[in-house]
Amino acid sequence: MMEKKYWADWAQTLQQKRLTGLVVTLLEGAGPLKILISQALMGFLPLFGQTRDSSLHSFAQMLEDAAECRLFTTYLLEEKNT
């Protein structure tokens, strides 16, 4: 199981920008596209000075793990309803 230390920050940012619904839809329906997005993020992160312990790197890792995506989607839905 991956670290979930960024989940609250991600959820808060998505709620502030009113993107929670869109992100939930993408996480549930993007399928194999999530892996491509993850690989692209991991490829570009060093160009922007992001390290392996950064929030974006954690997000990219989460995209590659189907179970982790489901857990984060559930977390987002719970946060949205509170």
Buried (B, 14 or more C-beta within 10 A) or exposed (E): EBEBEBBEEBBEBBBEEEEBEEBBEBBEEBEEEBBEBBEEBBEEBEEEEBEEEBEBBBBBBBBBBEEBBEBBBEBBBEBEEE
